[in-house]
């Protein structure tokens, strides 16, 4: 019963997330960025640029690739974490590729306030935000619901959640995205993770296995 309720909840979250993602993307392509969010973006551009640049690298293949390799090695050595590790890598790849493909569908032009690097790919959804929520954010939740000591769980989850938010901030500080691009990336990743949890036979969350 608990598993069925969990699956239904995941399907619901996936449906709502993707519906909101599609509606938001359609709206901003037709109407542009809402004025209040555009003002927020402008207020963050070109602040703490060096820090933002280092943080934004956490979603580039030069960083995420070695992390994935280390996780695969850990999956071989740590049977108890194998499902969670493999699930996270699948979600990483899906979030990454889905964001890239959907950028071409929505074809939203990036803001012109770029700092450090002029990125020419389309803007909505943000692949950085998708990776941040579909990988780092996912790990924050998985660790929090794991059987690790309470202190380790809370601190690790907090740090990963902070990194997830910081990645999104870095994209605004570097002028690489609109706020709605980041929201879209987050919604896309949340929908993918929720759908994945509905499919995986043994969900990688401790709470899902309870009866």
N, C-alpha and C positions, 0 to 999 in steps of 0.2 A: 504493500500500500504506500509506504513512504517513497519507494522508487517510482511508482506510477505518478504520484503527486509531484515529485521532483521533475520528471520528464514533462508533465503537462505545464509546469511553471516555466521550464526552459523553452518549450515551444512558444508559449505566450510571450516571453521576453524577446525571443528571436523575431517573432512576427511584428511586435510593436516597434522594436529597434529598427528593423529594416523599413517598416512603413514610415517612421519618422525620418529616417535617413533619406528615403526617396522624396518625401514631401519637402524636406529642407533643401535638398539639392535642386529640385525643380524650382523652388521659390527663389533661391539666390541667383540662379542662372537667369531667370526672367527679370528679377527686380533689383539685383545687386545686394550688397551688404547693408543691413539695417543701420541707420545713422548712429545709434548709440553704440553698437558693436564696432563700427568703423572708427568712432572716436576712441574707444578702448584700445583698439589695435594701434592707432597712431600714438597713443600715450606710452606704449610699451616698446615701440621700435627704437633700435639703436641704444638700448640701455643694457649695461653689463654684457657687452657684445662678446668678449672673450669667453666668459663663463657660458653664455648661450651656445657659442660655437662648440665648446667641448661637450656640452650636454647633448647637442643635436647629433654628434658623432655616435652616440650610443645606439642609434638606429641605422647606421650605415653598415654595409656588409663587412667592412674591415673590422668592425667590433662585434656585430651580431653573429658573424660566421664563426669566429673562434669560440664564442660563448656556446653556440649550438654544438660544436664539436666536443667541447668539454662536457656538455650535458649528455651527449650520446655515450661518451666514455662512462659517465656516472650511471647511465641507465644499464650498462652492462654489469657494473659492479654492485649496484644497489637495487635489488629486485623490488623492494617495497616502494620505491619511488619510480619504477620503470614506466608505469602507465601515465603518471603525471608528467614525466619528462617527455615522453613521446607525444603526448597530447599537446603539450606546450609548443613543441617544435612544429607540429602540424598546424596549430593555430597561428604561429608566427608566419609560416609560409602562406597560409590562406589569407591572413590579414594583409600581408605585404602585396601579394599578387592581386587580390581582389581590389585593393585601393588603387593600384597602378592601372588596372583594366578599366575601372569605373571612372577614373580621371578622364580617360579618352571618351567615355560615354557622355559625361556632363560637359567636358571641354570648357571649363571655367578658366579664364586667364588669371594668372597670378598677380598679386599686387606689385606695384613698381617701386616699392620702398625697400628693396632688398639691400641687405648689409652683408659684407664679406663675400658671399657667393650669389651670383645671378642664376637662379634655377629657372629653367625654361619649360619644365613639364607643366601640365595642367594642375589646377589648384584644388578642386573638390573631388573626392575627400583627401585629407592629408594622410599620406602613407605613414608619416612619423607618428601621428596620433593613433592610427590603426595598430601599428606595431607596439606603441606604448601601452595601449589598453589590452591588445590581444596577446601580448607576451609578458611585459613587465608587470602590468596590472593583474594579469592572470596569475602570475607567480605570487604576487602579494596575497591574493585570496587563497591560493592553494596552500601556501605556507601557513597562513593564519588558521586554516581549518585542518592542519596536519596534526600529527601526534608528537611534534617536537615540544620541548619544554616551553611553558607559557611565556617566559621572558624572551626567548629566542624567537618564538612565533610573532609576538607583538612588535618587537624592534625591527625584525626583518621585514615584516609586512608593512610597517610604517615607512621604512626607508624605500622600499620598492614603490609604494604608493606615491611617496614624495618625488621619486624619479619619474614616474608616469606623468605627474602634473608638471614637473620641471621641463620635460621634453616638449610638452605642449607650449609652455611659456617660451621656450627657446625659439620656437618657430615664429612666434610673434615678435620677439626681440630682434630676430634676424630679418624681419620683414618678408618672410617666405610664404606666409599664409594669412588668410582672414580667420577671424574667430569661428565663423560657421564651418570653415574647412576642418577645423580641429574637432568641432562637435560632430560633424559628419563622420570623420575617421573613427571617433570613439563609438558612435552608434553602430557603425559597420562592424567593428571588432566585437562589441558586446553581442550583437546578433549572431555572429559566427561562433563565438564561444558558447553561447546558449544553445545553438543548434547542435554544436559538437557534443555538448554534455547530454543532450537528449538522445544522441546516437550511441555514444560510447557505452558498452555493456556495464562496465564498472566505473562510475563517475570518479574523477580524481579528487573529490571532496569527501572528507571524512563523514560529514553530515548525511551525504547521499546514501551511505552504506548502512545506516542505522535502521533498525526495524522496530 
